[in-house]
Amino acid sequence: MVVAVVIGVCVVLAVLAFLVPRLSRHPERGTQRSLGVGARAGGKAPGVLGKLFSKPFHSSSRAVSRSGSAGRRARGHMPF
């Protein structure tokens, strides 16, 4: 379920970044912020569990960042 939500957010951000590159930064940062909160909360677990609980949030954050930058990069390659 969570994976589907993250994939959906990535697709929406990529399309938004392609259509309006400047306006896509704010939703991307908001998503990054919320994933950061989850990563920090998961990281407070003791020992190895902290890394285990925060890792999905870090990888999701990286995926959101890549999808936004990919949309802006694709827009830059367009001839118009």
Secondary structure, DSSP 8 states (H G I E B T S, - for coil): -HHHHHHHHHHHHHHHHHH-TTTTHHHHHHHHHHHHHHHHHHHTSSTHHHHHHHHHHHHHHHHHHHHHHHHHHHHHHS--
